[in-house]
Amino acid sequence: MARCEGTTRSGAQCKLDARPGSRFCHLHGGAEEDAEMRGTDAEAEAVEDTLEWEDIFPLFLAGVAAAGLIFFLRSFGRWIPRP
């Protein structure tokens, strides 16, 4: 069997055997072949995967709102007697 042509995170060549009819192993098969077909490099993909503040802000706002609601509802525990 042929050796996988994929690379590890450190940049070394993968040591696994390639799948039959492919140049890549089961780990690198999808990502490496897709990158070659699109013609993109790893740096361009890394830029696309970074999160911006505009992506995180709605999640942050929802978390703050949920925490505020919890503290607000807990404050009613002092005023409403338990049965």
Backbone as CSV, one residue per row, in Angstrom:
resi,resn,N_x,N_y,N_z,CA_x,CA_y,CA_z,C_x,C_y,C_z
1,MET,0.834,-1.195,0.000,0.000,0.000,0.000,0.872,1.249,0.000
2,ALA,0.322,2.296,-0.553,1.059,3.552,-0.601,0.880,4.317,0.708
3,ARG,1.846,5.139,0.999,1.794,5.951,2.205,0.951,7.195,1.956
4,CYS,0.231,7.637,2.982,-0.622,8.829,2.882,0.227,10.054,2.558
5,GLU,-0.277,10.913,1.684,0.438,12.129,1.309,0.038,13.324,2.166
6,GLY,-0.821,13.113,3.156,-1.242,14.192,4.044,-0.129,14.595,4.989
7,THR,-0.309,15.757,5.617,0.676,16.249,6.563,0.045,16.379,7.947
8,THR,0.886,16.214,8.955,0.418,16.379,10.325,0.438,17.851,10.692
9,ARG,-0.008,18.171,11.911,-0.006,19.567,12.351,1.399,20.142,12.413
10,SER,2.376,19.292,12.697,3.756,19.762,12.776,4.396,19.915,11.400
11,GLY,3.714,19.450,10.351,4.232,19.591,9.000,4.892,18.340,8.458
12,ALA,4.990,17.300,9.274,5.596,16.039,8.828,4.588,15.238,8.007
13,GLN,5.095,14.353,7.163,4.218,13.521,6.358,3.543,12.471,7.236
14,CYS,2.272,12.202,6.964,1.500,11.203,7.709,2.131,9.826,7.518
15,LYS,2.103,9.009,8.567,2.716,7.682,8.514,1.713,6.573,8.229
16,LEU,0.431,6.899,8.072,-0.582,5.887,7.806,-0.599,5.492,6.334
17,ASP,-1.197,4.334,6.058,-1.354,3.881,4.678,-2.529,4.613,4.032
18,ALA,-2.397,4.881,2.752,-3.468,5.539,2.013,-4.614,4.571,1.779
19,ARG,-5.838,5.112,1.652,-6.994,4.271,1.347,-6.885,3.775,-0.087
20,PRO,-7.480,2.627,-0.390,-7.443,2.121,-1.767,-8.101,3.122,-2.731
21,GLY,-7.423,3.451,-3.798,-7.935,4.385,-4.796,-7.770,5.841,-4.425
22,SER,-7.058,6.134,-3.347,-6.849,7.512,-2.903,-5.387,7.706,-2.548
23,ARG,-4.976,8.929,-2.473,-3.610,9.234,-2.065,-3.522,9.542,-0.577
24,PHE,-4.683,9.522,0.124,-4.715,9.925,1.525,-5.329,8.848,2.405
25,CYS,-5.016,8.894,3.706,-5.571,7.949,4.682,-6.971,8.388,5.090
26,HIS,-7.574,7.639,6.024,-8.926,7.969,6.458,-8.976,9.285,7.229
27,LEU,-7.877,9.715,7.828,-7.866,10.970,8.575,-7.722,12.188,7.670
28,HIS,-6.902,12.076,6.634,-6.616,13.221,5.773,-7.431,13.218,4.482
29,GLY,-8.181,12.186,4.229,-8.892,12.039,2.967,-9.792,13.200,2.612
30,GLY,-10.674,13.601,3.527,-11.627,14.658,3.212,-10.997,16.034,3.146
31,ALA,-10.238,16.412,4.145,-9.708,17.770,4.240,-8.653,18.050,3.171
32,GLU,-7.717,17.146,2.981,-6.638,17.382,2.024,-7.154,17.395,0.583
33,GLU,-8.029,16.444,0.245,-8.534,16.389,-1.120,-9.416,17.595,-1.426
34,ASP,-10.222,18.030,-0.466,-11.056,19.213,-0.671,-10.200,20.452,-0.864
35,ALA,-9.115,20.572,-0.089,-8.244,21.737,-0.206,-7.587,21.775,-1.583
36,GLU,-7.192,20.607,-2.087,-6.577,20.583,-3.409,-7.580,20.944,-4.493
37,MET,-8.818,20.489,-4.345,-9.831,20.775,-5.357,-10.207,22.251,-5.355
38,ARG,-10.225,22.883,-4.181,-10.566,24.303,-4.091,-9.382,25.179,-4.455
39,GLY,-8.184,24.665,-4.298,-6.996,25.440,-4.614,-6.631,26.416,-3.510
40,THR,-7.052,26.176,-2.273,-6.725,27.061,-1.165,-5.562,26.491,-0.387
41,ASP,-4.894,27.346,0.356,-3.807,26.868,1.200,-4.239,26.910,2.660
42,ALA,-3.416,26.390,3.539,-3.770,26.265,4.951,-3.944,27.627,5.621
43,GLU,-3.178,28.629,5.210,-3.291,29.954,5.831,-4.645,30.589,5.536
44,ALA,-5.140,30.436,4.330,-6.438,30.998,3.980,-7.548,30.319,4.772
45,GLU,-7.427,29.025,4.981,-8.429,28.311,5.767,-8.381,28.733,7.222
46,ALA,-7.182,28.985,7.753,-7.060,29.409,9.141,-7.699,30.780,9.340
47,VAL,-7.585,31.666,8.377,-8.196,32.993,8.478,-9.707,32.874,8.461
48,GLU,-10.244,31.965,7.667,-11.686,31.790,7.594,-12.253,31.236,8.886
49,ASP,-11.469,30.456,9.638,-11.953,29.795,10.838,-11.878,30.661,12.089
50,THR,-11.248,31.826,12.029,-11.151,32.664,13.216,-12.478,33.348,13.480
51,LEU,-12.772,33.525,14.758,-14.009,34.189,15.154,-13.749,35.673,15.369
52,GLU,-14.677,36.466,14.958,-14.618,37.903,15.170,-15.569,38.271,16.290
53,TRP,-15.464,39.490,16.812,-16.325,39.961,17.879,-17.793,39.934,17.445
54,GLU,-18.057,40.215,16.188,-19.429,40.207,15.686,-20.042,38.813,15.761
55,ASP,-19.220,37.774,15.690,-19.712,36.403,15.793,-19.973,36.002,17.241
56,ILE,-19.158,36.505,18.158,-19.245,36.118,19.560,-20.242,36.966,20.333
57,PHE,-20.455,38.199,19.949,-21.278,39.126,20.720,-22.688,38.611,20.998
58,PRO,-23.429,38.051,20.025,-24.770,37.550,20.355,-24.761,36.463,21.432
59,LEU,-23.764,35.585,21.420,-23.658,34.557,22.454,-23.339,35.174,23.808
60,PHE,-22.461,36.152,23.818,-22.105,36.855,25.048,-23.319,37.574,25.625
61,LEU,-24.067,38.241,24.777,-25.252,38.969,25.205,-26.318,38.019,25.754
62,ALA,-26.504,36.871,25.120,-27.469,35.888,25.611,-27.055,35.354,26.978
63,GLY,-25.772,35.137,27.182,-25.287,34.670,28.473,-25.494,35.688,29.579
64,VAL,-25.228,36.954,29.276,-25.443,38.013,30.261,-26.927,38.143,30.587
65,ALA,-27.779,38.056,29.576,-29.220,38.142,29.798,-29.711,36.970,30.635
66,ALA,-29.216,35.775,30.381,-29.629,34.608,31.154,-29.188,34.736,32.617
67,ALA,-27.973,35.196,32.842,-27.490,35.383,34.212,-28.316,36.448,34.929
68,GLY,-28.634,37.523,34.244,-29.473,38.564,34.847,-30.850,38.051,35.199
69,LEU,-31.433,37.244,34.332,-32.755,36.681,34.597,-32.722,35.748,35.803
70,ILE,-31.676,34.960,35.915,-31.552,34.053,37.062,-31.452,34.842,38.361
71,PHE,-30.608,35.875,38.397,-30.484,36.684,39.611,-31.781,37.421,39.911
72,PHE,-32.468,37.886,38.902,-33.745,38.571,39.095,-34.778,37.628,39.705
73,LEU,-34.899,36.430,39.175,-35.885,35.481,39.695,-35.512,34.980,41.090
74,ARG,-34.228,34.871,41.386,-33.817,34.451,42.727,-34.164,35.499,43.766
75,SER,-34.228,36.764,43.355,-34.554,37.817,44.318,-36.000,37.697,44.800
76,PHE,-36.873,37.085,44.012,-38.258,36.905,44.433,-38.381,35.861,45.537
77,GLY,-37.374,35.063,45.745,-37.413,34.050,46.795,-37.545,34.648,48.174
78,ARG,-37.070,35.869,48.352,-37.166,36.533,49.652,-38.582,37.024,49.913
79,TRP,-39.318,37.345,48.857,-40.640,37.946,49.015,-41.764,36.923,48.975
80,ILE,-41.550,35.811,48.308,-42.589,34.793,48.171,-42.317,33.708,49.199
81,PRO,-43.235,33.521,50.157,-42.997,32.484,51.170,-43.107,31.075,50.576
82,ARG,-42.341,30.179,51.118,-42.399,28.798,50.663,-43.560,28.091,51.367
83,PRO,-44.274,27.195,50.672,-45.413,26.511,51.298,-45.003,25.492,52.336
